[in-house]
Amino acid sequence: MIFKSDGKQSDLNGFLDSGSHLQGELRFDASFRIDGKLTGSVTSDGDLIVGESGEIDGEIHVGQIFVSGTVHGKIHAKKKVQIAPSGKIFAEIDTPALVIEDGATFEGSCSMSREGGNRSAGPKLVTQVAQKG
């Protein structure tokens, strides 16, 4: 699965590799990828990417989060929460947009408030049509 953020590739602020464990508070500007384990809190208006081997246990306040690994706790996303087929979320979620792909696991609750960040009149359906020619 490929996740596209609003930022450029050079906007990646950091990376927590597998085998690493961070305990405490993480803050970043544009985007951050976690393939290790983080216990604590995450605060940013940017994009958080949780890779397949990534684990987070704590409270998350971000612009968007893309989960291929495992998240326990609370998630507050201003724009979107997306769970890949290998992703597992056991959390309370507050976001205006939730995408759960086939095979993903979500156990918890979700409040889809439109407060802050991305305000719209309602959900939008986006489809892609292949054309022959």
Residue pairs with C-beta under 8 A, 6 or more apart in sequence:
1 68
1 84
1 85
1 101
3 47
3 49
3 66
3 82
5 11
5 30
5 31
5 46
5 47
5 64
6 47
7 30
7 31
7 46
7 47
11 29
11 30
11 31
11 46
12 30
12 31
12 32
12 33
13 28
13 29
13 30
13 31
13 32
13 46
14 28
14 32
14 33
15 32
15 33
15 34
15 35
16 22
16 32
16 33
16 34
16 35
16 36
16 37
16 38
16 54
17 35
17 36
18 35
18 36
18 51
18 53
18 54
19 36
20 36
20 37
21 36
21 37
21 38
21 39
22 36
22 37
22 38
22 39
22 40
23 38
23 39
23 40
24 40
24 41
25 40
25 41
25 42
25 43
26 32
26 38
26 40
26 41
26 42
26 43
26 44
27 42
27 43
27 44
28 44
28 46
29 44
29 45
29 46
30 46
30 47
31 46
31 47
31 48
31 49
32 42
32 44
32 46
32 47
32 48
32 49
33 49
33 50
33 51
33 54
34 48
34 49
34 50
34 51
34 54
34 55
34 56
34 69
35 51
35 52
35 53
35 54
35 69
36 53
36 54
36 55
37 54
37 55
37 56
37 57
38 54
38 55
38 56
38 57
38 58
39 56
39 57
39 58
40 58
41 58
41 59
41 60
41 61
42 48
42 56
42 58
42 59
42 60
42 61
42 62
43 61
43 62
44 61
44 62
44 63
45 62
45 63
45 78
46 62
46 63
46 64
47 62
47 63
47 64
47 65
47 66
48 60
48 62
48 64
48 65
48 66
49 65
49 66
49 68
50 56
50 65
50 66
50 67
50 68
50 69
50 70
50 71
50 87
51 68
51 69
52 68
52 69
52 86
53 69
54 68
54 69
54 70
55 69
55 70
55 71
55 72
56 69
56 70
56 71
56 72
56 73
57 71
57 72
57 73
58 72
58 73
58 74
59 73
59 74
59 76
60 71
60 73
60 74
60 75
60 76
60 77
61 76
62 75
62 76
62 77
62 78
63 77
63 78
63 79
63 117
64 77
64 78
64 79
64 80
64 81
64 82
65 71
65 75
65 77
65 80
65 81
65 82
66 82
66 84
67 81
67 82
67 83
67 84
67 87
67 88
67 89
67 104
68 84
68 86
68 87
69 86
69 87
69 88
70 87
70 88
70 89
70 90
71 87
71 88
71 89
71 90
71 91
72 90
72 91
73 91
73 92
74 91
74 92
74 93
74 94
75 81
75 89
75 91
75 92
75 93
75 94
75 95
76 94
76 95
77 93
77 94
77 95
78 95
78 96
78 116
78 117
78 118
79 95
79 96
79 97
79 117
79 118
80 95
80 96
80 97
80 98
80 99
80 118
81 89
81 93
81 95
81 97
81 98
81 99
82 98
82 99
82 101
83 89
83 99
83 100
83 101
83 104
83 105
83 106
84 101
84 104
85 101
85 102
85 103
85 104
86 103
86 104
87 101
87 104
87 105
88 104
88 105
88 106
89 104
89 105
89 106
89 107
89 108
90 105
90 107
90 108
91 108
92 108
92 109
92 110
92 111
93 106
93 108
93 109
93 110
93 111
94 110
94 111
94 113
95 110
95 111
95 112
95 113
96 112
96 113
96 114
96 117
96 118
96 119
96 120
97 112
97 118
97 123
98 110
98 112
100 106
114 120
